[in-house]
Amino acid sequence: MVALALAVMGFLLWGEHKVHLLGALPWLILLACPLMHVFMHGGHGGHGGHDGHKGGRDE
């Protein structure tokens, strides 16, 4: 029942605000770039911790 209500609300919002949502799409893509940089680069230790790293993967 909740899923049906959300589907109806989404359909009505899309119909009324399509122009606004599509107009904001380029800005959302630009906003995704710094967010992906912040959240997806967490595994390599940041940008300052490469002092002890001399060679490739085998060393």
MOHU-V843108 format. One record per backbone hydrogen bond with DSSP energy under -1.0 kcal/mol. NH is the residue of the N-H (numbers start at 1). CO is the residue of the C=O. E is the energy in kcal/mol with one decimal. If there is no record, write none. Layout:
NH&CO&E, NH&CO&E
This chain:
5&1&-2.0, 6&2&-2.5, 7&3&-2.2, 8&4&-2.4, 9&5&-2.4, 10&6&-2.6, 11&7&-2.3, 12&8&-2.4, 13&9&-2.7, 14&10&-2.4, 15&11&-2.1, 16&12&-1.9, 17&13&-2.5, 21&17&-2.4, 22&18&-2.6, 23&19&-1.7, 24&20&-1.3, 28&24&-2.0, 29&25&-2.0, 30&26&-1.9, 31&27&-2.1, 32&28&-1.5, 35&31&-1.4, 36&32&-2.7, 37&33&-1.9, 38&34&-2.2, 39&35&-2.5, 40&36&-2.4
